[in-house]
């Protein structure tokens, strides 16, 4: 799933990325703060406040970023 979100973190802690998610009608979910795990490589070139589009995969109750890029 791809979604455009705004990065809301002032710092990355333990390779987690907090974001403010928009509504996801296809998943019957309202917009909410969400935290995704990631790798340092996925965060290279991103800065606080960037709008991002990313794909993720669910691993139980955890969500791991599979790909991410800044968007305008």
N, C-alpha and C positions, 0 to 999 in steps of 0.2 A: 504494500500500500504506500502511496506517495501522498504527502500532505505538506503544505506550505505553513511554516510556523515561525515564530519570532523567538530567537534565543533570549532567555531572560536571566542568564547566570552572570554574576559578577566575577566568578572564578569557577574553574572546573575542579571538583574535589573527587578524588578516587575514580577518575574517569567516568563520571556521571554528568549528564547534560540535562538540566532542567529547562523545559520549554513551556510556553503557554499555547496549548493546542486549540485550534478552532473546532467548531462543531463538526462531527463526523457522522452525518446521517446514515451512510451505508453501514456503519457499525452500531447505529442507534446510541451514539454517545454525544453528550453536550461538550462544549469547550471546557477545558480544565487544565490546571497545571499538571504536567506529567514529567517523569524522570526516566531517561533512557541510559543504559550503559553503552559505552563506546570504547574505542581505542585511540591512542594518541595520534595515530596516522589519520584517522577520520577527522580530527579537529585541526589539522595543519591548514593554515591560511584563513581560518575563521576567526572573527573577533566578536566581542560582546555586542549584542544588539543587531547582528546580521540576521536578515530573514533567510531562512534555509528551507530547502526541499530535501526530504530524505526518505529512504525506505528503511523499514525495520522488520524484525522477526520476533515473534513472541516465544519466550522460553519459560513455560509455566506462567508465573505471575510477573516475570521480568520481561522487559522489551529491550532488545539489542539493536543498535543502529547498524544497518548493513551497508548503507551508502549515504553520503550527505554532501551538499554543495550549497554555496551562497547563491541567492537569487535576488534580482532587482525588484 
